[in-house]
Amino acid sequence: MQLVIISGRSGSGKSSALHLFEDEGFYAIDNLPVSLLPQLVETLRDDQNANRKVAVCVDARNATKDISRFSALIQALPPEVKTEVLYLDADDHTLIKRFSETRRRHPLSDEHTALPEAIAQEKRWLEPIAMAAGLKLDTSTMNVHELRSTLRARVLGRSAAGLSLMFISFGYKRGVPVDSDLVFDLRVLPNPHWDPLLRSLTGRDGQVVAFLDEKTEVNEMFNDIFNLLKKWLPKFLAGNRSYLTVSLGCTGGQHRSVYMAERLAKAFSSKFKDVQVRHRELDS
């Protein structure tokens, strides 16, 4: 039995994610009380369908005492149930904008709690689930189609055994991606932005690649990151880690971070079956 638990703050895309899994043949359940997870598993196991696929959405409308026991409840599930926890989130500004555009009421807001306060409170309440998540996705710059595409690639398209490795380039001026597991700051490297001939190009263009390839410090940075990941990625695998997101940041997310994400992805594609690249600033 495969069980995917979807959680995250309101407005982050949980419903869209649940609908995708339902479209892919999962038995989908929205807003399940956390305390009922063991009973749900037992009920579905009794039908003798070992290949059943279930997707459950869990949110902050649960009692806080039940959310605090989330990890213990997951660990108590039968070992033959393959459980994955997916946590979606977005930055506060994006969540506020989404609620304003849809004119929906936040589930934790009322006459005494304004929207920004409700969003902050929800983050605190859901922290036990976020900590237990195998995969966190930052949906701040994603539309529904990009979210569905990302989930197909990272969750539904992942091999049963092995690590899904994602390299994300980003610009510090827009903040660090909330779904980062490891973050590397590339702002100390030479910046192609200051060359007028390279300014409008990206780290995927040959001229920028050639510019950075010839810089000693760029190659030293690549080798240091590559060797660190090469040493420690097997440890993540040994710890039953299914997903790892490595974020690489520069000032604008256009040149150095894009270059390094592409180069690292190429280097690790021969070592892992599932290696992906996302350029946050270029793709948004």
Helices and strands as residue ranges (DSSP letters): E 2-8, H 14-23, E 27-29, G 34-36, H 37-45, E 53-57, H 64-68, H 70-75, E 82-89, H 92-102, H 115-125, H 127-132, E 135-138, H 144-151, I 152-156, E 164-171, G 172-174, E 182-185, G 192-194, H 206-213, H 216-238, E 243-250, H 256-268, E 274-279, H 280-283
